């Protein structure tokens, strides 16, 4: 009889486990339900790139109101635009940009870019006419008029610009709509409000700022005065950020890794991860793609995943550094 009781006990335990609520994970110190895993399929024929539009390391991508895809690459020309079907629309920037990083669009459709090589942030018309320059071209520094390899910028509906000045400096810099310096905050470190490679930044509909503090493996949250509000730590190593019209934050990068020495980036990444957060830091969705082998990347693989953007249909556009391309991943619900 004892074996029967043991078997029955195991069956009851298994039934209880199957009927139990979903297991809880932790994101930013918050208990959450296990995130869902959406299904995406790569479109290997996207885009139909003409021979004159070359690609190099491709750090940046964004999508406009017409679902046109803006690719920012370290090649000639650096700014390339494709329609949702992958047809080439236009390109520009060959004589204006030295080393591409991130690209964003403001509410009026103007194009903002960070140029690592020239230590500047620039605003252009969609056709490539220069409208504004923040920083001093070709000169690095850490004051009101100089950056040192800035990484990204968030432009609010009111026109304020928040720049992550991340490779040479460790700070966020605020400018008003006229390009006038307002304030800066951040130093190298691991504490709240300190940074180790602030690599990407987005703002939600209320103006709250979210910074990918890459080499600290966390996302930090601030108000527009630079007040520290929260951190989402040990969830991933965030490289790029994107925020949807519904205030959902997507981060791309890799899983948490052993911490390198301070001031050293997490390289190479161990995998290639996308995670969607709500504004409290809860992980809502996550999915991964295979990490490609250097020089042998296949469609659907990414190698040093760097930038991410979404169109109105939920399709994903992802860029990588080693893979030197942008790919379209179609969502299949």
C-alpha positions in Angstrom: 0.0 0.0 0.0 2.8 2.4 0.7 3.9 2.6 -3.1 0.2 3.3 -4.0 0.1 6.2 -1.5 3.3 7.6 -2.8 2.1 7.5 -6.4 -1.2 9.1 -5.4 0.7 11.8 -3.5 2.8 12.6 -6.5 -0.2 12.7 -8.8 -2.0 15.1 -6.4 1.2 17.3 -6.2 1.4 17.4 -10.0 -2.3 18.3 -10.3 -1.8 21.1 -7.8 1.2 22.4 -9.7 -0.7 22.4 -13.0 -3.6 24.3 -11.5 -1.5 26.8 -9.6 -1.2 30.5 -10.8 1.6 31.4 -13.2 5.0 31.6 -11.6 6.2 35.1 -10.7 9.3 36.6 -12.2 11.1 39.8 -11.0 11.8 42.9 -13.1 13.3 45.9 -11.4 12.5 44.4 -8.1 8.8 44.0 -9.0 7.0 40.6 -9.0 5.3 39.9 -12.4 3.5 37.2 -14.2 5.7 35.3 -16.7 5.9 37.3 -19.9 4.4 36.1 -23.2 6.6 35.2 -26.1 5.3 36.7 -29.4 6.1 35.0 -32.7 8.0 36.9 -35.4 9.2 35.7 -38.8 12.0 37.4 -40.7 11.3 38.7 -44.2 14.5 37.7 -46.0 13.5 39.7 -49.1 13.3 43.0 -47.2 14.5 45.6 -48.2 15.1 45.8 -52.0 18.3 47.7 -51.5 19.8 49.3 -54.7 23.5 48.8 -55.4 24.4 52.4 -54.7 22.9 52.2 -51.1 25.7 50.4 -49.2 25.6 49.2 -45.6 28.2 49.0 -43.0 27.8 48.7 -39.2 24.2 49.7 -38.8 23.4 51.1 -35.3 20.1 53.1 -35.9 16.6 52.7 -37.2 13.3 54.5 -36.8 9.8 54.4 -38.4 7.7 57.4 -39.5 4.0 58.0 -39.5 3.7 56.5 -43.0 5.6 53.3 -41.8 8.6 54.3 -43.9 11.8 52.9 -42.4 14.8 55.2 -41.8 18.1 53.3 -41.6 21.2 54.9 -40.1 24.4 53.1 -41.2 28.1 53.7 -41.1 28.3 53.6 -44.9 27.5 55.9 -47.9 24.9 57.3 -47.8 24.4 57.1 -44.0 20.6 57.9 -44.0 18.5 55.6 -46.2 14.7 55.4 -46.4 12.6 52.4 -47.4 8.8 52.0 -47.7 7.0 49.2 -45.8 7.4 46.8 -48.8 11.2 47.5 -48.9 11.3 49.8 -51.9 14.0 52.4 -51.8 12.7 56.0 -51.3 15.7 58.3 -50.8 19.1 58.7 -49.1 21.3 61.5 -48.0 24.0 62.6 -45.5 27.2 61.5 -47.2 28.9 64.8 -46.6 27.2 65.7 -43.3 27.7 62.7 -41.1 30.9 61.1 -40.0 29.9 58.1 -37.8 26.3 57.1 -37.3 24.7 56.0 -34.0 21.0 56.6 -33.3 18.3 58.2 -35.4 14.9 59.7 -34.2 12.0 61.6 -35.6 10.3 64.5 -33.9 6.5 65.3 -34.0 6.9 67.5 -37.1 8.7 64.7 -39.0 12.2 66.2 -38.7 15.1 63.8 -38.4 17.5 63.9 -35.5 20.8 62.0 -35.5 23.8 61.5 -33.2 27.2 61.6 -34.9 29.9 60.0 -32.8 32.7 61.0 -35.0 31.8 64.7 -35.0 30.6 64.8 -31.3 27.3 66.4 -32.3 23.5 66.0 -32.4 21.9 67.3 -35.6 18.3 68.0 -36.8 17.5 67.7 -40.5 14.4 68.1 -42.7 13.2 64.8 -44.1 15.0 65.7 -47.3 18.3 66.2 -45.6 18.6 70.0 -45.0 20.4 70.8 -41.8 18.3 72.8 -39.4 20.1 72.7 -36.0 23.4 71.4 -34.5 23.9 70.8 -30.8 27.5 70.5 -29.7 30.7 71.8 -31.4 31.5 69.9 -34.7 34.7 68.0 -34.5 35.6 69.0 -30.9 34.9 66.9 -27.8 34.3 68.1 -24.3 32.1 68.1 -21.3 30.3 71.4 -20.9 27.3 73.3 -22.3 28.6 73.4 -25.9 30.5 70.1 -26.2 29.7 66.4 -26.2 32.1 63.5 -26.2 30.6 60.8 -28.6 26.9 61.3 -27.8 24.8 58.2 -28.3 21.0 59.1 -28.5 18.4 61.8 -28.0 14.8 62.0 -27.0 12.7 64.9 -28.4 9.6 65.8 -26.5 6.4 67.1 -28.1 7.3 70.5 -26.6 10.6 70.4 -28.5 12.9 69.8 -25.6 15.9 67.6 -26.4 17.5 65.1 -23.9 20.9 63.7 -25.1 22.7 60.7 -23.7 26.3 61.8 -23.9 27.6 58.3 -23.3 30.8 57.1 -24.7 33.2 59.8 -23.7 31.1 61.3 -20.9 28.5 59.8 -18.6 25.6 62.1 -18.5 22.2 63.3 -19.8 22.1 66.8 -21.3 18.9 68.8 -21.6 18.3 71.5 -24.2 15.2 73.6 -24.8 13.3 73.8 -28.1 15.7 76.6 -29.2 18.8 74.6 -28.6 19.7 76.4 -25.4 21.4 74.4 -22.7 19.2 73.8 -19.6 21.0 71.3 -17.4 23.1 68.1 -17.3 23.3 65.3 -14.8 25.3 62.1 -14.3 28.8 60.9 -13.6 30.5 57.5 -13.9 29.3 55.1 -11.3 26.8 52.4 -10.3 24.6 54.4 -7.9 21.2 55.9 -8.6 21.6 58.7 -11.2 25.1 57.6 -12.1 25.9 55.9 -15.4 28.3 53.5 -17.1 27.6 54.1 -20.8 24.2 55.8 -21.1 23.5 54.3 -24.6 19.8 55.1 -25.5 17.0 57.2 -24.2 13.2 57.6 -24.8 10.5 59.7 -23.2 6.9 58.6 -22.5 3.7 60.7 -23.1 4.1 62.4 -19.7 7.7 63.4 -20.4 9.3 60.8 -18.0 12.7 59.7 -19.3 14.0 56.1 -19.6 17.8 55.7 -20.1 19.5 52.5 -21.2 22.5 52.4 -18.7 24.1 49.7 -20.8 27.3 48.7 -18.8 25.3 48.8 -15.6 22.8 46.4 -17.0 19.8 48.4 -16.1 17.3 51.0 -17.3 17.1 54.2 -15.2 14.0 56.4 -14.9 14.1 60.2 -14.4 11.9 63.2 -14.5 12.9 66.1 -16.8 14.8 67.9 -14.0 17.1 64.9 -13.7 15.5 63.5 -10.5 16.0 59.8 -10.2 12.7 57.9 -10.0 13.5 54.2 -10.4 15.8 51.6 -11.9 15.0 48.3 -13.6 18.1 46.3 -12.8 19.4 42.8 -13.7 16.7 42.2 -16.3 18.9 42.6 -19.4 21.9 44.5 -20.8 20.0 47.2 -22.8 21.5 48.5 -26.0 18.5 50.2 -27.7 15.1 51.6 -26.6 11.9 52.2 -28.4 8.6 53.5 -27.0 5.2 52.9 -28.6 2.2 55.2 -28.8 0.7 53.2 -25.9 3.7 54.0 -23.7 5.1 50.4 -24.0 8.9 50.3 -23.8 10.8 47.9 -25.9 14.5 47.3 -25.2 16.9 45.2 -27.2 20.3 43.9 -26.2 21.3 40.7 -24.4 20.6 38.8 -21.2 22.4 39.8 -18.0 26.1 38.9 -18.0 28.9 38.9 -15.4 29.8 42.5 -14.6 33.0 43.6 -16.3 35.2 46.3 -14.7 33.7 49.7 -14.4 33.9 51.7 -17.6 34.1 48.5 -19.7 31.1 47.5 -21.9 29.5 44.1 -22.0 31.1 42.6 -25.1 30.5 40.4 -26.9 26.8 39.9 -26.0 25.9 36.4 -24.9 22.6 36.3 -26.9 20.1 38.6 -28.7 17.0 39.6 -26.7 14.0 41.8 -27.1 11.8 42.7 -24.0 8.7 44.8 -23.7 8.1 46.7 -20.4 5.2 48.7 -19.0 6.0 52.0 -17.3 6.5 50.3 -13.9 9.2 48.0 -15.2 7.1 44.9 -15.6 8.2 42.6 -18.4 5.2 42.0 -20.7 6.7 40.2 -23.6 10.1 38.8 -24.6 11.6 37.0 -27.5 15.0 36.1 -28.8 16.7 35.5 -32.1 19.8 33.4 -32.8 23.2 35.2 -32.5 24.9 35.1 -35.9 28.5 34.1 -36.4 30.8 36.9 -37.5 30.8 37.2 -41.3 28.4 34.2 -41.7 25.1 35.7 -40.4 21.9 34.2 -41.9 18.5 35.8 -42.3 16.8 35.9 -39.0 20.0 36.0 -37.0 21.4 39.2 -35.4 25.0 39.9 -34.3 25.5 42.7 -31.8 21.8 43.7 -31.9 21.9 47.5 -31.5 18.7 49.3 -32.7 15.0 48.5 -32.7 11.8 50.2 -34.1 8.2 49.1 -34.7 5.7 50.1 -37.4 2.0 50.6 -36.9 1.3 46.8 -37.6 3.6 45.6 -34.9 6.4 44.5 -37.2 9.9 44.9 -35.9 12.9 46.5 -37.6 16.2 45.5 -36.0 19.8 46.6 -36.7 23.1 45.1 -35.7 26.7 46.1 -35.7 28.6 42.9 -36.7 25.8 41.8 -39.1 25.9 45.2 -40.8 22.2 45.3 -41.8 18.6 46.0 -40.9 16.0 43.2 -41.0 12.2 43.2 -40.9 10.6 40.7 -38.5 6.8 40.2 -39.2 4.6 39.6 -36.2 2.4 36.4 -36.4 -0.2 36.4 -33.7 
